[in-house]
Amino acid sequence: MPSPSQHNESELLKLISNGDEIAFTELFERYSDNLYSVALAYIKSPEIAEELVQDVFVKLWQKREESIELQSLKNFLFITLRNEIWNVFRSQKREKKYLEELKRRFSSMNATPEEITLFRQSNEILEKGIRLLPPQQKTIFELSKKEGIKLTEIAKQLGLSRNTVRNHHQAALKFMRDFLRQNHVSELLICLFSFLNYLI
């Protein structure tokens, strides 16, 4: 049986429709970089762009039994990505007013002592979560979130492939969101932490 890299698109879709995870991985490797570049060009956020790409492939996997009927896999992937990007834009419009209000309320000029205490406590929880990350995830998360370095540059610095860095970064983001929720950090503060590339 030929390796996944020797399969054409139709053959890969047939394998995926039967639940072949190796073929699915090959398909991901084939298209994920292009999808990520498109998402990043519109969204301007590496972590959100990564999430959108993951979401696109999750949708493909969920519809794997129907995927063999696709006329064009490329069209399906990029149309799905386009829809995900539109959803982000709609969501960001709603969130923008909350983020602006949070930044205003928690600035040193406007925040009450209780709000400042809440924000500092939440930040302490955030830092605790970062310390619990596995070493590689912790390094990548801090380079991305604290220093604002792009994942491609992080990959070069660490001598890793971009996909490896992306996977570690995704895992770190998921852990941090879950950790903040488990420690009762409010959803609005989690939203603020997610959109800012620095910690206070």
N, C-alpha and C positions, 0 to 999 in steps of 0.2 A: 504493500500500500504506500503511495507517495506521501512525503511529508507535507504538512499544511502549506508550506511556502510554494509548493508545486501545484497547488490547486488554483483553478480560476475562481472567479467570484460565484458563479453558479454552483460549482462543486462545494465551495465553502458554505453557501447558504443551505444546500441540501444536508450537509453534515450538521450544521447548527440546528436545523429543523428537527434533527434526531437527538439533539441534546449534547452534541460533541463540544466539550469545553476547550479542547486543544484548537479546534477550528475557530471557535469564537475568539480565543486569545490571538490567533493569527490575524483575524479580521480587525480586532482592536489595534494591534500593532500597525496594521496597514493604514488605518484611517485616523487614529486618535490625534496625531500631531497636527494634521491639517485642520481637524475640527477645533482643536485647542487654539490654533493660531487665529481662526475666524472668531471664535468666542472672545478671545483676549482683545482683539482689535475693536470689538464693540463694547465689551464690559469693562475693560481696563483694570480688571482685578484678577490676578493669577489664580487665587483660591476659588473664586466664583466660576471662572472659566473652566477650571478643572472639574468642579462639581457638575457643570452643565454637560461636559463631555461624558462624565460617568453616567449621568441621567439618561443621555441619549442611548448609551449602550445597554443600560438597564432596560429601557423600553424595548430595544431590539431583542434582548434575551427573553423578556416577558412575552414577546410576540413571535418567538422563534419557530413555533409550529406553523405559523402563517408566512414566515419569511421567504420560504421557497417560491411563493407566488409574486414576490416583488419584481417589478419590471426593471428597476434600477436601485440597487442598494445605496449607491452614492446619493441619489436624490432623496431617498428615505432618510438617510443620516443627516443631511444638511437641512432638509425641511424640518425635521424634528428639532435640530439645533436652533433653527430660526425661531420656532415656536417657544422653545425654552428661553431664548434671549428676550423675546417679547414679554414673556411672563416675568422675567427679572425686571425689565423696565417698568412694567405696571406695578410690581411690588415695591420698587425703589421710590416711585412717586408717593406711595402711601407711607413708606418708612422715612422719607426725607424730613417730613415735619417733626416726626418723633425724634430723629437723630439731632435735628437742630435744637429742639427743646431740651434734649438731654445734655448736649454740649453747653447750652446756655445755663441750665440749672446747675450743672456740676462744675462750672468755671469758678475759680477762686473768688471772683467778684460777686457772683450771684447766688452761689449755693449756701444753704443754711448749714449750721454745724452738723445737724443730723444727716443731711444729704452728703456732706463731705465724708463723714464717718462711714456711711453706707458704701460710698464709692471706694474708699480706701479698703474696707473689709472685702469688698468684691474683688478688688485688685489683688489682695493677699491670697484669696482663694484661687485666682487665676495663676499667680506665681507658684502656688503649691501644686496645682495641676501640671504646670510645665515641668516641675521637678520630678514628677511621677512618670513622665514620658520615657520610653526607652532611649538610650543615648543618641542613636542616629536620628530618631524622630525629633528629639529635643533640639539637636543641633540645627536641623533643617527648619523646624518651626521658628526658632529664634532668629535665624538668618533671614527668613522670609518676613516674619511679623515685626520683629524689633528693628531690624536693619533695612527692611524694604528691598532686599536683594531678590532679583528674579530667579525663578527656579532653574532656568538655563545656566545662569551664572553660578548658582549653588552647585549644580551638577559638575561644572568645570572645577570649582574650588575643591570639591570632595572627591573628584575622580570617579563619579558615578554616572550612569546613564540618566537622561532626563525622566524616563519612565519610572526608574527606581526612586528618584527624588520625588516625583509626583505622587507615587504610591505611599511613600513615607509621610509626605505632607498631608495627603488625604486622611490617612489613618490618625495623624496627630490632631487634625482639625475635628474629626469625629469624636475622638476621645475628649478633647477640651470642651466641646459643646455639651457632651453628655455629662462630663464632670461638673461643669458649671450648673447645669440643671439639677443634678443630684444634690448639689450643695446649696440649692435654693437661691441662686443668683437670678434676678428677675430677667424675663425675656427681653425687655428693652435694654438692659445693660449688656446682655449677651449680644444683642444686635449691635450695640455701640462698639463692643470689643471686636466684633467680626469686621466692621467697616473701617476702623482705624488701624493704621499700620504701626502704631506705637502703643506703649503702655505708660500709664502715669504713675 
